[in-house]
Amino acid sequence: LLNINVGGKLFQIAYKVLAQYPITRLGKLALYTDPVKKLQLCDDYLVQKNEYFFDRDPSIFHYIFHFYRSGVLWVMDEMCPSNFVEEIEYWGIHLKYSQRCCRILFEEKQDELSEYLKIEKELEAELEPLESGTQFDGKFLGRFRKMVWNLIENPYSSVPAKIIAVMSSFFVLISIVGMTLSTVEEMKNKTGKIWMEQMEMVCAIFFTSEYVMRLISSSSFKNFLRAAFNAIDLVAILPFYIQILFENMDDGDMQYHEELHKVENVSKLGKVLKLIKLMRIFRILKLARHSTGLRAFSFTMRQCYQQVCCLLLFIAMGVFTFSALIHSVEHDVPGTDFTSIPCAWWWAAVSLSTVGYGDTVPDTILGRMVAFVCISFGIILNGMPISILYNKFSDYYAKLKAHEMSQ
């Protein structure tokens, strides 16, 4: 018998049993005749008791011991997958010796653990700031840039930093409200335009100052440009300056500007200005910088892109299928709106989403049966991924809040 001491517990295994598995650690220990090679396989050797000592977990070695006796590796649910894999790799035993049912369950648990650790790492990276305080050490104006960085990027560092974070969200809301009011007919008079322009100018000055402060406090200009939030900040302030640039083009030619103003709705320059003004709506994305809910929603969409793509695929299949069916049973009805399959796409999309505007409806009994099946399919289709997305969003939101509180 080979005497084995694992973590203070003694096990005895026959040499002939160990010799059946020559590639394992204990199999090599039983087959080697050179004492030096044997000592390389264990942590220590007790001469008086003729015991080979291994400083490993004795609770897991019980399953290794059972494997040598029966030829089957047991895998228990309560074991940590990472720890168990590490132990069996040390003893040189492969997972293939376990039963297929146990191996499948173990691999599923291992995949779940890997996915969990991956998500935890990405959640921490989501909250990890672009810069850290140590990155400013030894750099030009490092102390000043660190102070500016804490003021802009870390709302929990001081009371002024928290005030600036609140002001940033306030100016975003003011900007969105101003853009909304500028489309109201009563605000299109001269006085209303002046107020809206002044409000837009104040917001643009604040956003520009905020962006410049982030730029000068950044320790790496390349990383600063790569950051998504900084790109959103740039998109938020560019429309104001591009609009000023376009409106002041050829300022010396007043007649040209008067003619341009008359045909602004149809001219190319007028369309470009409208598009640039519309880009101001992206300022609302700046709220995500200080909103845990928006960040959790964005993180959920990134993690569940496969489910979202499957949902879009199923919707597209349903639209094509039911639009073809409704066209085949309704196209002969006089005055029908289903004159072609593309004309039925809108009806199919609205019915699948269970919105049901009622602007296009089938007239025949067969058409209504197709509509009923379409709506039923839409209810089932919408019910499947929504619960998954909501549960993951709730989980990610709770974890993000927990990480924020711990930081």
N, C-alpha and C positions, 0 to 999 in steps of 0.2 A: 504494500500500500504506500502511496505517496501522501505524506503529511503536509497539508497546506493550511497556513494561518492567514486568514483574510480579515484585517481590521480587528484582530483579537479573538476571532472565532475559528475553531479548528475543524477542518474537513479532511476526510480520508477517501481517496479515490484509487482504485486499482490501476496499476501501470498498463495492463492490457486494454483497459477501457479507454484510457487517454491515448494510447497508441493508435486507436481507430480514427483519431482526428489529428493527424500529424502537423497540419498547418496552423492549429491553434496554439496559444501560448503554453498551455499546460501540456498539450501533446508534444511540443518541442522539448518541454522540461522533462518529460518521461523518456524521450528518445535520445536526448543528448547524453553523451558519456563524458564530455569534457567539463569539469567543474567550473571553469572560467565562463563558458557559455551559459551554464545553468544560472550562475550568479547574475549574469546580464539580463536574465529574464525576470528575476524577482527583485524585491527591494532589500531583502536581508535573508540571512540563513542562520538558524539556530542549531549549532553543532550538537549540543547535549540532547536536544529533543528530535533532531533530524527533521526540522520543520523549515519549509520555505515560506517566508513572510511576504505578504502583499499588502501594501497600504491602500486598500480600495474599500468600497462600500460593501459590507458583508450582507446587507439586506438584498441587494441585487445579485450578489454571488449565489444566493440560494437558487435562483433560476438558472444560473450557469451550471451549478452543481447538478440540478435536476436534468439539464440537457445532456450531460455526460452519462447519466444513469439511464435515461430513456430515449435519447436521440431526438427529443422534441423540445424546442425553446418556447417557454411560456411567456406571453406578453400580457401584463395586467393593465387594466384601464387607469388605475390610480397612479401609474408611473409617469414621471416626466419624460416625454419623448427624447429631449435633448440629452438628458442625463443617461437614459437607458442606452441610447445609440453610442454615446461616448464609452460606456462601460463595456458593451459587447465588442466594440472595436478594439478596446484595450486587450480583451481576452482572445481576440482573433476569431470571433464567432460571427457568422453572417446571419442576417435576418431571414434568409431563405429557409433556415431550419425550423422556423415557426410554422404553425398551421396557417393555411391560406386565409381563413376567416379572421384570425387574430391579426395577421399581417395587413390585411386590407383596412381593418379598423385602426390599427396603429399608424399606418401611412396617412389615413385621413386626419387623424388627430395631429400628426406631425405637420401636415400641410396647413391645418387650422392654426397651429402655433406659429408657423413661419409667417402666415398671412397676418396674424395678430401683431407679431413683432415688427413686420414691415410697416403696417399702418401706424403703430405707435411711433416708429422712427420718423415717418412722414408727418405725423401730427406735431412732433417736437420741432421738425424742420419748418413747419408752417408758422409756428410761433417764434422760432429763433430769429432774432433781428439780423438784418443784412450785415451790420457791423457789430463789433464787440468793443468794449472799452479798452482792451489790451492792444487792439490793432493801431491805436493812435500813439502808442509809446515810441519815442524816438523819431517821430515824424515832424515835419514843419508845422509849427503852431499846433502841436498835438493836443496840448491842454485846452486851448480855445476851441478846436474842432470837436474834441470830446464833449465839452460843455454844450456846444450847439447841437451835437448829435443827441445828447440826452434830452435837450429841450424839445427837439422835434420828434424823435423816434420813440422815446421812452416816457409815456405819460405818467408812469408810476414813480418816476425819479424825483419829482418835485411838484410843488403846487403850480408854479408857472408853466411847467410842461403839461400838466393836466388842463390848465386854462387854454393853452394853445390848441390842445386836442379838441376841446369843446368848441372853440372858435372855428376850427377847421370844419367841423360838422355843421356848425351854424351857417357859415358862409356858403357851404354846398347847398343847404336847404334854401337860403336866400336866393342863390343863383338860379336854382330850379324854379322857385316861385316867380322870380322876375321873368324868366324865359316863358313861363306859362301865361303870365299876365300880359306879355307883349303881343300875344295872339288874340286877346280879347278886343272886340271892336271898340268898346268905350275907351280903351287905353291907347288907341292909335292916333289920338290928337297930338298936337305939338307939345303940350305940357306933359302928357303921359310918356311920350317918346323921350323927352329930356330926363325924366325921372328914371326910366328904364335904362337909358344909356349911362347915367351916373351910377346907378346900382351895379350895372355890369362892369363899369370901370373899377369901382371899389373892390368887387369880388376878384377881378382879374389881377389887381395889384396885390391883394392878399395871397392869391394862389401863386403868383410869380415869386413873391418874397419867400414863401414857404418852399418852393422848388429850389430857389437859389441857395437857401440855407441848407437844404438837404444835399445839394451838390457840393458846397464848400466843406461840409462836414463829412463827406464820404472819404473813406481811406483808399478806395479803389474806384477810379472813374469807369473802368470797364464793367465791374460788378454793378455799379450804380445804373448804368444804361440797360443792363440785362434784367434788372428787377421789374416785375410786372407792375407793382404799385407806382413806381417812378414813371413808367410809360403811361399809365393812366393819368398821372399828374400833368405830364407834358401834353397829352391830348386835351386835357381840361383847359389849358391856358392858350394853346395855339390858335383856336378859332378867333379869339378876341383880336390878336395881332394880325392875323391874316385878313380879317374883315377890315381893319384899319388900313392895311396895305392896299386892298382892292378898292376901297372907297376913296382913297387919295391918289389913285393912279391918274396921271395926266391932269394934275390939279390946275395947271395953267389954262387948259382948254375948258372953260366953263360951259360953252355951248354944247360941247360933246357930252359933258356930264348931265346937262339938262335933258338932252335927247336920250341918253342912257337911262336916266331915271324914269322917263316916260315908258320905255319899253323894258323895264327891269324884269317884269314877269315872264317875258318871252325871250329875252336875250340870254346868251350863254353866261355872261358875267353875273347876271341876276340869279341864274340857277346855281352857279357855283357859290354865291353868297348865301343862298338859302341852305345849301348843303352844309356849308361851314357853320352857319348858325345852329343847324340841327345837331352838329357834333357836340354842342354844349351839353346835350343830354347825358353824355358819358361822364359828366362831373358827379353824377349820383354814385358812380362806382367808387369814388373816393371815400364814401362812407364805409366801404369794406375794410379800410385800414384800421378803423377803430370799432368795427362791429363784428362780434364773435359769430352772430347768426349768419351774416353774409359769407364770412370765411368758411363756416361749416357747410353752407350750401354749395359753395364753390368746390370745397374738398370732396363733398358727397358726389357731385357731378363727375369729378375726375376719377374717383374710385369706382363709380358705377357706370362708367361709359359703355361697358359691354351690355348691361341691362337696358340702358337707354337706346343703344343702337338696335338691340333686338326689338324693343318696343316700336321704334320708327319703322323697322323692317316689316313687322306684323301689320302696322297701320297701312303701309304702302301696299302690302299684299291684299289687305281687306278692301282698300279703296279701288284697286284695279279689279278685284273679283266682283264686288257688289255693283260697281258702275257698269261692268259688262252685263251682269244679270239684269239690272234694272233697265238697261237700254234694250236688251233683247225682248223684254215683255211689254215695254212702254213705247217703243219707237213708232208703232203703227197708230197710236191714239192721236186723233186730230188736236192740234194746238199744244202738244206736249212739249215740255222743256228738255226732255231727254232725246234730243235729235241725234246725238253722237255719244260715244263713250267719254271723250274728254269733257263734254258738257255735263256728264253725270258725275265727274270726279268731285265737284264741290258738294253735291248732295251726299255722296258716299262719305266724304271726310267729315261733314257736319253730323251725319247720323252715327258714324263710328265714335265720335267724341261725345255722343249723347247730348249735344247742345240743342239740335233740332230747331233751326230758325223758322222753318215752315215756308220759306220763300219758294221752294221747289218740292212738290209732293207727288207721289204716284196716284194714278186715277183708277187703275184696274185692281181686281182682287189679287191677282198674282203679284202685281207690283207692291201691294201692301204687305203681302206675305214675305216678299224679299226684303222690304223695309224692316219688318219685325225681326227677321233673322239678323239683319245688319245691325240693328240697335242692340239685340241680345248679345251678339258677338262683341260689340263695342263695350258693353258693360263688363263682360268677362275679361276682355283684353285690358281695359283700364284698371281693373281691380287687382290684377296679378302683380305688376311691378310697383304700383304705388305704395303698397304696404312695405315692400322691401326697401324702397327709397326712403320712406318716412322713418322706418326703424333705424336705418343706418344714419340718417341725418340726426335723429335724436341721440344716438350713441356718440357720433362724432362731436356734436355740440356739447354734450356733457363732458367729454374728454378734453375738448379745447378749453372749456371753462375751468376744469380741474387743473390743467397745465398752467393756465393763466394765474390761478390762485396760488399754485405752488411757486411760480416764479415771483 
